[in-house]
Amino acid sequence: MDVVIGLEVHVQLNRLKTKLFCSCPLDYHGKEPNTHVCPVCLGLPGAMPVVNKEAVKAAIKVALALNADINPVMRFDRKNYFYPDLPKGFQISQYDMPLAWGGYVTIETENGEKKVTLKRIHMEEDPGKLSYKGSITTARYSLIDYNRSGVPLLEIVTEPVLNSPKEARAFLNNLRIILEYLDVFDGDLEGAMRVDANISIAGGGRVEIKNISSFKGVEKALTYEITRQKNLLRRGRKIERETRHFDEANNITVSLRSKEEEQDYRYFPEPDLVPIHTHEFIEEVKATLPEMPWEKRDRLIAQYGLSMEKAKILVLDPKMADYFERVAEKIDPKVSASWIVDVLRGELNYRDMSFAKGERRLTSDELIELLGYFLKGEITEKGVVEVIRAKLDEGGSVREIIERKGLFSIPKEEIDRLCREAIEKNPKAVEDYRAGKKQAANFLVGYVMKMTRGRADPGETAKRIRELLEEIT
């Protein structure tokens, strides 16, 4: 059965200082509920909205990066519906004159690259937040926090061109990377990106799953919904158009209401705000566009001789790419890339730690210092990994960790002595080696590694063991 998916992605422009239509600060995360509010974002009678010019510029920046066609004139509209977290009884959004039409985001699929085309990009204000004790289906009541009310949002709507939950997640990952490069968005903040997913399969009506808060949740909700709809069709039942909620606790979707049509919202122009001529900002914003991830990827390959695979991973996070370039100024770029991509990134993922947080624990200067010891043969590869882990878990200076853990390499003379000792004390292994069992040398290498607590270089130790064995055979 054919699966058709379209996404509506709500992105907070949370790098700004104030809300979309008032001067309330955006640093409400972790603050007491209903403390970052004013008559405008509470929708009190007589309160008048004023557009945040910086929010308009940030929105145009995103539209340009997504290759969208920006409307010469955009207008705000009232979207009328009743919900407890919407104090005015309407949301200031955009309807027939949005910020931009079209655009695309490129993703990689099993069949190669795919352009996920966009339908539109528009600005709107965020509603408040409903909090439930437990699940939405079991909570006896909900609490409302209006701190989020009025936060500037971009709604990025795709065409229905995605064909699997995996493609949907790939699109969201790539969109997030672009937004982080533009520095208009902090994806680590709660509610920074929320998704409404529309899905239908051949023979059924379109179902919308509302307000999914994580990329993993989107994939799980869509996977569950495909199974649910297929089972209904097999039983000869009709799939009705409806809005459903993803219950993250149970990984299921539950019905909320029948799906609204556009006319249900009774859109009309916002009478308190004038239309905005975007051409006044476009050239100014174009001058601030940064190097985008695909551009940085190609430059890293050309400038540093990196493989496509390494470059692709480095540009997944602008902070990781910048970190690499600082390290590559002092350490061979291919060595730098290998340690950052294969080791540091893996250790951060294991700890569920963002690169930004990891960078604070192990700065680029500290990695340069650590790799300097490694390249001079003063610490082994295993020792480097141990220092990285200690830095992420405990902190401290690089040298202090090396000295405290006794990780500085053993002098060559001591390694030679221990190799001779290994041969002398393990005659059975020597006889096996003489008999053609070459892997017996590994036992002797293991003896030396044990005696040095891993501080000997395994490759050099193995080489010396074999040299000594050849001398006595």
C-alpha positions as a Python dict, from the first residue, in 0.01 Angstrom:
ca = {
    (1, 'M'): (0, 0, 0),
    (2, 'D'): (124, 350, -87),
    (3, 'V'): (198, 574, 211),
    (4, 'V'): (176, 952, 171),
    (5, 'I'): (303, 1183, 446),
    (6, 'G'): (309, 1560, 479),
    (7, 'L'): (453, 1749, 775),
    (8, 'E'): (368, 2081, 939),
    (9, 'V'): (672, 2183, 1142),
    (10, 'H'): (638, 2455, 1406),
    (11, 'V'): (975, 2613, 1474),
    (12, 'Q'): (1035, 2858, 1757),
    (13, 'L'): (1256, 3151, 1661),
    (14, 'N'): (1394, 3135, 2013),
    (15, 'R'): (1730, 3305, 1956),
    (16, 'L'): (1550, 3639, 1973),
    (17, 'K'): (1512, 3847, 2287),
    (18, 'T'): (1138, 3916, 2287),
    (19, 'K'): (808, 3768, 2174),
    (20, 'L'): (646, 3826, 1835),
    (21, 'F'): (397, 4098, 1925),
    (22, 'C'): (512, 4228, 2265),
    (23, 'S'): (827, 4298, 2466),
    (24, 'C'): (800, 3998, 2702),
    (25, 'P'): (1138, 3815, 2721),
    (26, 'L'): (1185, 3474, 2562),
    (27, 'D'): (1399, 3331, 2844),
    (28, 'Y'): (1098, 3167, 3010),
    (29, 'H'): (1242, 2814, 3023),
    (30, 'G'): (1272, 2693, 3379),
    (31, 'K'): (1087, 2998, 3513),
    (32, 'E'): (770, 2999, 3723),
    (33, 'P'): (454, 2953, 3513),
    (34, 'N'): (272, 3267, 3398),
    (35, 'T'): (552, 3506, 3494),
    (36, 'H'): (666, 3611, 3143),
    (37, 'V'): (335, 3756, 3032),
    (38, 'C'): (169, 4091, 2961),
    (39, 'P'): (-172, 4219, 2842),
    (40, 'V'): (-76, 4156, 2476),
    (41, 'C'): (25, 3789, 2503),
    (42, 'L'): (-258, 3726, 2751),
    (43, 'G'): (-507, 3868, 2501),
    (44, 'L'): (-656, 4121, 2740),
    (45, 'P'): (-915, 4364, 2597),
    (46, 'G'): (-762, 4675, 2441),
    (47, 'A'): (-406, 4534, 2418),
    (48, 'M'): (-244, 4613, 2082),
    (49, 'P'): (18, 4393, 1910),
    (50, 'V'): (337, 4538, 1758),
    (51, 'V'): (543, 4323, 1519),
    (52, 'N'): (896, 4226, 1627),
    (53, 'K'): (1111, 4338, 1332),
    (54, 'E'): (1395, 4101, 1426),
    (55, 'A'): (1153, 3808, 1412),
    (56, 'V'): (1057, 3906, 1056),
    (57, 'K'): (1425, 3918, 957),
    (58, 'A'): (1489, 3576, 1115),
    (59, 'A'): (1191, 3432, 927),
    (60, 'I'): (1315, 3573, 596),
    (61, 'K'): (1658, 3425, 669),
    (62, 'V'): (1504, 3080, 700),
    (63, 'A'): (1297, 3122, 384),
    (64, 'L'): (1605, 3223, 184),
    (65, 'A'): (1805, 2925, 313),
    (66, 'L'): (1520, 2690, 218),
    (67, 'N'): (1511, 2830, -139),
    (68, 'A'): (1154, 2956, -97),
    (69, 'D'): (988, 3237, -295),
    (70, 'I'): (931, 3523, -51),
    (71, 'N'): (607, 3718, -95),
    (72, 'P'): (665, 4086, -175),
    (73, 'V'): (393, 4166, 79),
    (74, 'M'): (291, 3946, 371),
    (75, 'R'): (-3, 3993, 600),
    (76, 'F'): (-112, 3859, 938),
    (77, 'D'): (-456, 3705, 985),
    (78, 'R'): (-673, 3592, 1272),
    (79, 'K'): (-721, 3216, 1295),
    (80, 'N'): (-1028, 3169, 1510),
    (81, 'Y'): (-1070, 2865, 1732),
    (82, 'F'): (-1131, 2799, 2098),
    (83, 'Y'): (-873, 2618, 2308),
    (84, 'P'): (-775, 2683, 2671),
    (85, 'D'): (-413, 2774, 2584),
    (86, 'L'): (-530, 3043, 2339),
    (87, 'P'): (-646, 3329, 2563),
    (88, 'K'): (-769, 3562, 2285),
    (89, 'G'): (-991, 3298, 2125),
    (90, 'F'): (-786, 3338, 1806),
    (91, 'Q'): (-426, 3297, 1696),
    (92, 'I'): (-244, 3563, 1495),
    (93, 'S'): (-117, 3364, 1197),
    (94, 'Q'): (-96, 3400, 817),
    (95, 'Y'): (-334, 3263, 556),
    (96, 'D'): (-346, 3376, 193),
    (97, 'M'): (-49, 3617, 210),
    (98, 'P'): (215, 3418, 401),
    (99, 'L'): (586, 3485, 428),
    (100, 'A'): (684, 3251, 144),
    (101, 'W'): (574, 2980, -99),
    (102, 'G'): (769, 2673, -210),
    (103, 'G'): (1127, 2578, -127),
    (104, 'Y'): (1283, 2242, -51),
    (105, 'V'): (1508, 2039, 178),
    (106, 'T'): (1726, 1763, 34),
    (107, 'I'): (1746, 1429, 217),
    (108, 'E'): (1925, 1103, 150),
    (109, 'T'): (1712, 792, 103),
    (110, 'E'): (1784, 430, 14),
    (111, 'N'): (1729, 530, -350),
    (112, 'G'): (1960, 832, -341),
    (113, 'E'): (1895, 1203, -285),
    (114, 'K'): (1537, 1329, -269),
    (115, 'K'): (1406, 1686, -270),
    (116, 'V'): (1132, 1728, -13),
    (117, 'T'): (937, 2018, -159),
    (118, 'L'): (768, 2273, 64),
    (119, 'K'): (421, 2415, 19),
    (120, 'R'): (453, 2731, 227),
    (121, 'I'): (628, 2901, 517),
    (122, 'H'): (435, 3137, 740),
    (123, 'M'): (475, 3324, 1067),
    (124, 'E'): (249, 3297, 1368),
    (125, 'E'): (245, 3327, 1745),
    (126, 'D'): (281, 3027, 1973),
    (127, 'P'): (-11, 2947, 2204),
    (128, 'G'): (39, 2868, 2572),
    (129, 'K'): (124, 2525, 2706),
    (130, 'L'): (-113, 2269, 2856),
    (131, 'S'): (40, 2038, 3117),
    (132, 'Y'): (-117, 1709, 3217),
    (133, 'K'): (-51, 1499, 3523),
    (134, 'G'): (19, 1169, 3350),
    (135, 'S'): (-127, 1096, 3006),
    (136, 'I'): (-372, 1320, 2821),
    (137, 'T'): (-615, 1029, 2822),
    (138, 'T'): (-602, 970, 3198),
    (139, 'A'): (-534, 1312, 3354),
    (140, 'R'): (-822, 1450, 3562),
    (141, 'Y'): (-732, 1809, 3480),
    (142, 'S'): (-481, 2022, 3288),
    (143, 'L'): (-276, 2325, 3392),
    (144, 'I'): (-206, 2621, 3162),
    (145, 'D'): (120, 2813, 3142),
    (146, 'Y'): (101, 3126, 2923),
    (147, 'N'): (477, 3197, 2935),
    (148, 'R'): (505, 3048, 2586),
    (149, 'S'): (209, 3245, 2451),
    (150, 'G'): (328, 3486, 2182),
    (151, 'V'): (667, 3323, 2114),
    (152, 'P'): (752, 3377, 1743),
    (153, 'L'): (688, 3065, 1536),
    (154, 'L'): (756, 2964, 1179),
    (155, 'E'): (529, 2699, 1036),
    (156, 'I'): (706, 2509, 758),
    (157, 'V'): (461, 2297, 559),
    (158, 'T'): (581, 2024, 323),
    (159, 'E'): (400, 1894, 20),
    (160, 'P'): (271, 1536, 74),
    (161, 'V'): (585, 1384, -82),
    (162, 'L'): (727, 1177, 204),
    (163, 'N'): (667, 804, 178),
    (164, 'S'): (788, 654, 504),
    (165, 'P'): (843, 741, 871),
    (166, 'K'): (1217, 712, 809),
    (167, 'E'): (1201, 978, 536),
    (168, 'A'): (1002, 1204, 769),
    (169, 'R'): (1268, 1176, 1037),
    (170, 'A'): (1548, 1241, 783),
    (171, 'F'): (1369, 1559, 670),
    (172, 'L'): (1335, 1683, 1028),
    (173, 'N'): (1701, 1610, 1103),
    (174, 'N'): (1818, 1804, 797),
    (175, 'L'): (1580, 2092, 866),
    (176, 'R'): (1710, 2118, 1221),
    (177, 'I'): (2071, 2131, 1097),
    (178, 'I'): (1986, 2417, 859),
    (179, 'L'): (1810, 2612, 1135),
    (180, 'E'): (2106, 2569, 1370),
    (181, 'Y'): (2347, 2696, 1104),
    (182, 'L'): (2125, 3002, 1064),
    (183, 'D'): (2145, 3060, 1442),
    (184, 'V'): (1774, 3142, 1470),
    (185, 'F'): (1685, 2837, 1676),
    (186, 'D'): (1801, 2638, 1978),
    (187, 'G'): (1678, 2282, 1930),
    (188, 'D'): (1780, 2174, 2281),
    (189, 'L'): (1503, 2383, 2439),
    (190, 'E'): (1176, 2210, 2521),
    (191, 'G'): (910, 2271, 2256),
    (192, 'A'): (1155, 2435, 2015),
    (193, 'M'): (1031, 2222, 1725),
    (194, 'R'): (691, 2054, 1724),
    (195, 'V'): (539, 1856, 1441),
    (196, 'D'): (190, 1787, 1308),
    (197, 'A'): (205, 1488, 1074),
    (198, 'N'): (-57, 1416, 806),
    (199, 'I'): (-68, 1061, 679),
    (200, 'S'): (-284, 858, 445),
    (201, 'I'): (-252, 524, 275),
    (202, 'A'): (-415, 418, -52),
    (203, 'G'): (-785, 365, 6),
    (204, 'G'): (-810, 573, 323),
    (205, 'G'): (-873, 927, 440),
    (206, 'R'): (-610, 1167, 569),
    (207, 'V'): (-533, 1159, 941),
    (208, 'E'): (-348, 1433, 1128),
    (209, 'I'): (-135, 1355, 1434),
    (210, 'K'): (-95, 1671, 1640),
    (211, 'N'): (185, 1826, 1838),
    (212, 'I'): (458, 1560, 1838),
    (213, 'S'): (755, 1689, 2034),
    (214, 'S'): (1048, 1474, 1915),
    (215, 'F'): (1183, 1332, 1590),
    (216, 'K'): (1182, 983, 1737),
    (217, 'G'): (820, 1044, 1837),
    (218, 'V'): (730, 1140, 1479),
    (219, 'E'): (878, 816, 1346),
    (220, 'K'): (702, 607, 1612),
    (221, 'A'): (366, 784, 1569),
    (222, 'L'): (371, 742, 1191),
    (223, 'T'): (479, 377, 1216),
    (224, 'Y'): (194, 306, 1458),
    (225, 'E'): (-56, 494, 1243),
    (226, 'I'): (40, 302, 927),
    (227, 'T'): (-22, -26, 1109),
    (228, 'R'): (-352, 98, 1254),
    (229, 'Q'): (-484, 220, 920),
    (230, 'K'): (-379, -95, 732),
    (231, 'N'): (-555, -311, 991),
    (232, 'L'): (-875, -105, 952),
    (233, 'L'): (-870, -142, 573),
    (234, 'R'): (-810, -518, 597),
    (235, 'R'): (-1124, -541, 809),
    (236, 'G'): (-1321, -349, 548),
    (237, 'R'): (-1359, -40, 766),
    (238, 'K'): (-1334, 318, 643),
    (239, 'I'): (-1058, 552, 760),
    (240, 'E'): (-1225, 881, 852),
    (241, 'R'): (-1055, 1220, 842),
    (242, 'E'): (-968, 1304, 1201),
    (243, 'T'): (-714, 1461, 1433),
    (244, 'R'): (-526, 1228, 1667),
    (245, 'H'): (-282, 1271, 1956),
    (246, 'F'): (41, 1073, 1999),
    (247, 'D'): (56, 923, 2348),
    (248, 'E'): (432, 902, 2404),
    (249, 'A'): (393, 697, 2723),
    (250, 'N'): (223, 413, 2534),
    (251, 'N'): (353, 478, 2178),
    (252, 'I'): (1, 490, 2033),
    (253, 'T'): (-223, 752, 1873),
    (254, 'V'): (-565, 833, 2018),
    (255, 'S'): (-855, 1017, 1855),
    (256, 'L'): (-909, 1381, 1957),
    (257, 'R'): (-1170, 1520, 1716),
    (258, 'S'): (-1286, 1524, 1358),
    (259, 'K'): (-1046, 1714, 1130),
    (260, 'E'): (-1116, 2084, 1090),
    (261, 'E'): (-1138, 2238, 743),
    (262, 'E'): (-988, 2578, 658),
    (263, 'Q'): (-1331, 2740, 665),
    (264, 'D'): (-1376, 2626, 1025),
    (265, 'Y'): (-1110, 2875, 1132),
    (266, 'R'): (-1291, 3177, 979),
    (267, 'Y'): (-967, 3348, 874),
    (268, 'F'): (-977, 3725, 824),
    (269, 'P'): (-703, 3993, 812),
    (270, 'E'): (-570, 4104, 1151),
    (271, 'P'): (-709, 4458, 1179),
    (272, 'D'): (-445, 4575, 1431),
    (273, 'L'): (-144, 4499, 1206),
    (274, 'V'): (-59, 4645, 865),
    (275, 'P'): (83, 4436, 576),
    (276, 'I'): (465, 4412, 568),
    (277, 'H'): (672, 4481, 255),
    (278, 'T'): (943, 4217, 273),
    (279, 'H'): (1170, 4374, 9),
    (280, 'E'): (1276, 4624, 274),
    (281, 'F'): (1457, 4343, 458),
    (282, 'I'): (1560, 4084, 197),
    (283, 'E'): (1891, 4236, 82),
    (284, 'E'): (1993, 4312, 440),
    (285, 'V'): (1920, 3954, 544),
    (286, 'K'): (2098, 3802, 242),
    (287, 'A'): (2420, 3968, 359),
    (288, 'T'): (2396, 3782, 692),
    (289, 'L'): (2346, 3430, 551),
    (290, 'P'): (2621, 3197, 682),
    (291, 'E'): (2801, 2915, 507),
    (292, 'M'): (2537, 2642, 482),
    (293, 'P'): (2609, 2277, 572),
    (294, 'W'): (2636, 2152, 212),
    (295, 'E'): (2873, 2440, 130),
    (296, 'K'): (3083, 2370, 439),
    (297, 'R'): (3094, 1997, 355),
    (298, 'D'): (3238, 2065, 9),
    (299, 'R'): (3491, 2314, 150),
    (300, 'L'): (3613, 2072, 419),
    (301, 'I'): (3674, 1809, 152),
    (302, 'A'): (3862, 2051, -73),
    (303, 'Q'): (4055, 2236, 200),
    (304, 'Y'): (4149, 1951, 432),
    (305, 'G'): (4139, 1647, 203),
    (306, 'L'): (3869, 1477, 411),
    (307, 'S'): (3658, 1191, 284),
    (308, 'M'): (3296, 1260, 194),
    (309, 'E'): (3188, 1035, 482),
    (310, 'K'): (3386, 1228, 746),
    (311, 'A'): (3285, 1569, 606),
    (312, 'K'): (2916, 1476, 603),
    (313, 'I'): (2928, 1382, 970),
    (314, 'L'): (3126, 1690, 1076),
    (315, 'V'): (2871, 1929, 925),
    (316, 'L'): (2578, 1765, 1106),
    (317, 'D'): (2642, 2015, 1385),
    (318, 'P'): (2788, 2362, 1317),
    (319, 'K'): (2961, 2354, 1656),
    (320, 'M'): (3131, 2024, 1570),
    (321, 'A'): (3247, 2157, 1232),
    (322, 'D'): (3391, 2472, 1392),
    (323, 'Y'): (3557, 2262, 1665),
    (324, 'F'): (3721, 2045, 1399),
    (325, 'E'): (3862, 2346, 1215),
    (326, 'R'): (4018, 2484, 1534),
    (327, 'V'): (4183, 2148, 1608),
    (328, 'A'): (4292, 2104, 1244),
    (329, 'E'): (4492, 2427, 1266),
    (330, 'K'): (4742, 2249, 1495),
    (331, 'I'): (4686, 1875, 1435),
    (332, 'D'): (4683, 1689, 1103),
    (333, 'P'): (4325, 1737, 967),
    (334, 'K'): (4268, 1368, 893),
    (335, 'V'): (4386, 1272, 1241),
    (336, 'S'): (4167, 1545, 1391),
    (337, 'A'): (3861, 1436, 1195),
    (338, 'S'): (3911, 1073, 1289),
    (339, 'W'): (3928, 1143, 1664),
    (340, 'I'): (3638, 1389, 1661),
    (341, 'V'): (3404, 1182, 1442),
    (342, 'D'): (3492, 830, 1551),
    (343, 'V'): (3574, 876, 1919),
    (344, 'L'): (3460, 1206, 2072),
    (345, 'R'): (3124, 1206, 1895),
    (346, 'G'): (3066, 844, 1996),
    (347, 'E'): (3145, 917, 2361),
    (348, 'L'): (2905, 1214, 2356),
    (349, 'N'): (2628, 1007, 2200),
    (350, 'Y'): (2681, 735, 2461),
    (351, 'R'): (2625, 996, 2732),
    (352, 'D'): (2331, 1153, 2545),
    (353, 'M'): (2531, 1477, 2556),
    (354, 'S'): (2511, 1753, 2296),
    (355, 'F'): (2830, 1865, 2123),
    (356, 'A'): (2789, 2210, 2277),
    (357, 'K'): (2800, 2060, 2626),
    (358, 'G'): (3083, 1826, 2534),
    (359, 'E'): (3285, 2117, 2397),
    (360, 'R'): (3263, 2285, 2736),
    (361, 'R'): (3399, 1968, 2901),
    (362, 'L'): (3678, 1910, 2646),
    (363, 'T'): (3775, 2230, 2465),
    (364, 'S'): (3945, 2231, 2126),
    (365, 'D'): (4269, 2351, 2290),
    (366, 'E'): (4256, 2058, 2532),
    (367, 'L'): (4205, 1808, 2249),
    (368, 'I'): (4501, 1966, 2068),
    (369, 'E'): (4712, 1916, 2382),
    (370, 'L'): (4596, 1556, 2421),
    (371, 'L'): (4656, 1462, 2057),
    (372, 'G'): (4997, 1629, 2079),
    (373, 'Y'): (5096, 1380, 2350),
    (374, 'F'): (4962, 1096, 2134),
    (375, 'L'): (5145, 1199, 1818),
    (376, 'K'): (5474, 1229, 2013),
    (377, 'G'): (5424, 874, 2142),
    (378, 'E'): (5385, 989, 2502),
    (379, 'I'): (5040, 833, 2541),
    (380, 'T'): (4874, 540, 2367),
    (381, 'E'): (4550, 538, 2168),
    (382, 'K'): (4381, 363, 2460),
    (383, 'G'): (4513, 634, 2692),
    (384, 'V'): (4366, 910, 2473),
    (385, 'V'): (4024, 745, 2494),
    (386, 'E'): (4056, 714, 2870),
    (387, 'V'): (4139, 1084, 2906),
    (388, 'I'): (3844, 1185, 2685),
    (389, 'R'): (3610, 978, 2900),
    (390, 'A'): (3751, 1125, 3221),
    (391, 'K'): (3718, 1479, 3086),
    (392, 'L'): (3352, 1426, 2994),
    (393, 'D'): (3265, 1253, 3322),
    (394, 'E'): (3485, 1420, 3583),
    (395, 'G'): (3661, 1725, 3442),
    (396, 'G'): (4016, 1827, 3533),
    (397, 'S'): (4315, 1920, 3319),
    (398, 'V'): (4447, 1686, 3051),
    (399, 'R'): (4793, 1650, 3207),
    (400, 'E'): (4652, 1601, 3559),
    (401, 'I'): (4433, 1314, 3435),
    (402, 'I'): (4723, 1151, 3250),
    (403, 'E'): (4948, 1172, 3555),
    (404, 'R'): (4679, 1065, 3802),
    (405, 'K'): (4588, 761, 3594),
    (406, 'G'): (4948, 681, 3506),
    (407, 'L'): (4884, 698, 3132),
    (408, 'F'): (5216, 834, 3009),
    (409, 'S'): (5379, 573, 2787),
    (410, 'I'): (5650, 338, 2910),
    (411, 'P'): (6005, 412, 2779),
    (412, 'K'): (6120, 187, 2493),
    (413, 'E'): (6391, 35, 2712),
    (414, 'E'): (6130, -78, 2965),
    (415, 'I'): (5909, -220, 2689),
    (416, 'D'): (6206, -418, 2556),
    (417, 'R'): (6278, -557, 2903),
    (418, 'L'): (5916, -661, 2953),
    (419, 'C'): (5903, -825, 2609),
    (420, 'R'): (6208, -1036, 2703),
    (421, 'E'): (6047, -1115, 3038),
    (422, 'A'): (5726, -1228, 2864),
    (423, 'I'): (5924, -1469, 2644),
    (424, 'E'): (6126, -1599, 2936),
    (425, 'K'): (5826, -1662, 3162),
    (426, 'N'): (5600, -1817, 2899),
    (427, 'P'): (5794, -2101, 2735),
    (428, 'K'): (5473, -2279, 2624),
    (429, 'A'): (5372, -1979, 2411),
    (430, 'V'): (5722, -1969, 2263),
    (431, 'E'): (5704, -2340, 2171),
    (432, 'D'): (5360, -2288, 2011),
    (433, 'Y'): (5502, -2002, 1805),
    (434, 'R'): (5794, -2222, 1694),
    (435, 'A'): (5542, -2489, 1597),
    (436, 'G'): (5377, -2250, 1354),
    (437, 'K'): (5102, -2112, 1576),
    (438, 'K'): (5180, -1748, 1502),
    (439, 'Q'): (4884, -1627, 1710),
    (440, 'A'): (5077, -1739, 2019),
    (441, 'A'): (5263, -1408, 1993),
    (442, 'N'): (4938, -1233, 2088),
    (443, 'F'): (4950, -1404, 2428),
    (444, 'L'): (5294, -1256, 2489),
    (445, 'V'): (5177, -910, 2379),
    (446, 'G'): (4889, -943, 2624),
    (447, 'Y'): (5136, -1018, 2903),
    (448, 'V'): (5322, -693, 2834),
    (449, 'M'): (5000, -493, 2809),
    (450, 'K'): (4890, -634, 3145),
    (451, 'M'): (5222, -552, 3310),
    (452, 'T'): (5208, -194, 3178),
    (453, 'R'): (4834, -151, 3248),
    (454, 'G'): (4776, -72, 2881),
    (455, 'R'): (5037, 202, 2862),
    (456, 'A'): (5248, 20, 2604),
    (457, 'D'): (5166, 74, 2238),
    (458, 'P'): (5013, -258, 2120),
    (459, 'G'): (5150, -228, 1766),
    (460, 'E'): (5507, -151, 1872),
    (461, 'T'): (5492, -421, 2141),
    (462, 'A'): (5375, -684, 1892),
    (463, 'K'): (5650, -584, 1651),
    (464, 'R'): (5920, -617, 1920),
    (465, 'I'): (5783, -953, 2044),
    (466, 'R'): (5802, -1098, 1694),
    (467, 'E'): (6154, -964, 1643),
    (468, 'L'): (6270, -1135, 1963),
    (469, 'L'): (6090, -1460, 1876),
    (470, 'E'): (6253, -1467, 1533),
    (471, 'E'): (6594, -1423, 1698),
    (472, 'I'): (6554, -1739, 1906),
    (473, 'T'): (6389, -1964, 1644),
}
